[in-house]
Amino acid sequence: MQPNILMLFPDQWRGDWIAALGDLPLRTPNIDALIARGTSLGRAWTPSPLCAPARSCLATGKRYGEAPVLHNQMDNPFGTDTFYTRLRDVGYQTGNAGKSDLLKGGDSWGATGRHVIDGTDQLAGLGFTHGMDSCGKKAAEKILKSGAVEPYTQMLKARGLEAAFLEDYARRPVSTPDRPPMADWISGRIATPPGAFAYTEPAPLPDEAYNDNFVGRVALDTLQGFDKGQPWFLMVNFPGPHDPMDVTASMLDGWDEVTFPLPRLRETTDPERQQRIRRRYAAMIENIDRWIGRYLAHLEESGQLGNTLVVFASDHGEMLGDRNLWKKQVPFEPSVHVPMVLAGPGVPSRGHLAGLPANLLDLPPTFLALAGAEVPADYAGFDLSGWLGGGSYPRETTCAGLGPWRAICDGRYKLVCGFRDDLFQEAQQFEPFDPESFDDGLLHDLHEDPEETRNLRAALPGVRDRLLAALREEYGPTLPSLRRRLADAATL
């Protein structure tokens, strides 16, 4: 019997920020329950720690450099072969709710969120039969200013909230205008967080108009609208807990006195500001967990929970002040490590498997195998269905890349090649990888040095050479075409 698949996919959720995984004072009872009755893959990585590349890799089953999208200014071409299309072709209803980040470049959402261009439904072209695509947080500001049409911002306009939203977001700038290199942040020469993090006043919106709640409601409506006589796949793309720290006043209830560990490897001269930032990140997490509880309750009440595979993951992590860095794009664990939890039919109750290497790219072949669909031979991930059924684990290492760097990890040892802290953080995505970077880099023992401070490349030549050979095999064939594609994209 083909299982239903509910994929919960928030944006920028760190792999270690779940209550069940440690001693952080978080409130994630529904995710904790999924881990308790299912399996959590402890060293799961994103294929690329940036929204559009990560989601393109996931959709196509391809590693970074082979998937169509290399940076956040590229879209998936119409007709891209996706696992959503392949699920649809074997009888699934396929739904998307929220920011897919697959078609955001042309501002073509439209009021329905279906990206209809010249009468052609672009969202259907990616394989989605149900639901809609909507924008993320800062994209909403851009769209409101440009006059483009999109579902979430149309709702803000209809409720007379456009001006309040724009006034609030003007205080939450994403970036630094002078584009300093990351080294200035890591060294502490720049100490104040970007405005999207530093400004922590509550958003002036009613709860039902908050972006995550808008997406949450659309997802629940889509879930309730599926034909129960036909299998379905639903991907719920919450915009949070992505920056800015724009929670509503009610979302902050009960968080004022909660104390979190301060950022690591950072001279913390502003501890109360750091606490405010972390409380708001946690409040967004708690709000999304509530929606997960609503979905699970609906599935149980409608008799579908027993035949629904529930997957919780995220496109990438969040530095959250560690190393004095924010957001993502870097190869450090807070950026590349993501949650990856599976629960439901055929998933054993293994709990959290710390250190087990995994990748978001393992989800497409697993979904297709469970659905009885053909798994393309060129998919970069591993089908985990056999392992879930009691077989051997198929993966030895996990990989990630973006712009000039590539990284690989076997669960304990991690090799990074090509990372450049002389670049502005947002510029990482546009730089090509230099093959000579394979000749240098960083090797860390994540068991003994989880903060990645000691380079063991010279001290452990055997480990270095083993991981370097695997990294070359993983990415070497992609490099010539990748350089051409980056050059072509730069001329557009």
C-alpha positions, 0 to 999 in steps of 0.5 A: 500500500502506498503511504501518504507522505507529510513533509514538514520543511521549515526554513533555517532550523538548526539541527540541534534546536529540538528539545529532545536532542539536548538540554536547550529549554525549547518547546517542541513536544510534537517533534519530540514525539516523532523522534520517540516513535520514529528515527532521527538521523543525527548527522544529517546535512543539507546538500547546500546551506542556502535556500534555493540551491538546497531546495533545488537539490532536494527536488531533483535528487541531485548534488550541488553543482548538478541540480539546476540552481547554484545560488539564490538568484536562479530558478528551476527551469520549467519542466525540471524533472522532480520527485514531485512529478514522479510521485504524481505519475504513480498516482499521488496527489502532490501538494505544496504549501508555502515558500518552495523557493523553486520559482521565486526569481520572476515574481510570478506567483500570482494571487493563486500562488500557481505561477501561471505564465502565458496560461501555463501553471508553472507549479504544476510543471514542477509536479504539484497538483494541489496547494500554492507557492508563497513568498518568504519573509523579506521577499514579502517586503520586496513584493509589496514595494514592487507591486507584484502579486502573491498570496501572502502579501495579497492577504496583508493588503486585503486586511489593511496591514501593508503599511504596518508590515513595511514599516516594521520590516524597514527596521529589520534589514537583512544585510550590511551595506558595506559588504565586509568580509566574514573575517571581520565578523569572525574576528569580532571586529564587527560585533553588532548582529545584522538588523534582521536579528538585532531588532527584536520588537514584536511584529505589529500583526495579528497572529492569523496574519503572521507568515508562518500561520498563513502557511500553516492554515493553507497546509491544513486546508490542503491536507483536509482537501485531499481525496482519502481514497488516493495517496498524497504527498504534502510539503509544508514550507514554513518561512520560519524560523528564518530571520528576521526575529519578527514574532508576534507579541503572543508568540513571546508568552512565557519566554521572557525569563527563559535563559539559553546558552550564549553563542559559542566562539563569540566575545559576548558583550551583549548577553541580553540581546543574544538572549532576546534573539534566541528567545525569538528563534525559539518562539518561532520554533514553538509556533511551528511545532504547534502546527505540526500537532494540528496536522497530526491530530487531523490525521489521527481523527481522519484515520490516516495517521497509521498510513502516513509517513511523517518527515521533519527536516529543514533546508539548512541551519542557522549560525545564530551568533556562533563564531559571531556569524549569522544565517548560513552559507558557511560549512560550519555545523550550525549551518550545514547540520539539519534535523531529519526525523522520520516516523510512521509506517515501516519506520522503527522506533530507534530514537535519535541516532547521534553521529549517523551521516545522512543527507536531505538527498536521501529523502527523494529516493526513499519516498519514491521507493516507498511509493513504488516508483522508479528511482532514477539511477543518477540520484545522488542520495540513498534509498533508506527504505531497506535500512528502515526495514532492517537492512544495512545502512547504505551511507558512509559519508555526507557532503555539502557545497556552495560556491567556492567550498565543498565539505564531507563528513563520515559522522566523526571526521569532517573535511572542508576544502575551499572555504574563504572568509575573505568574502562577504558572506552573501557573496559565497554563493556566486564564487566558483570552486577552484579544483586546487582547493582540494590540495588544502583545507580543514580537517576536524574531529567532531567528537573531540572538537565539536566547535571545529577549532583544531585543524587535524589535516596534517596530524591525520593523513590517513583520515584526510586522504580517505575523505579527500578521495571521497570528496573528489569522487563526489564533486570532481565530475561536476566542476568543469560544467559548474564553472561554465554555468556560473559564468553563463549565469553571471552574464544574464 
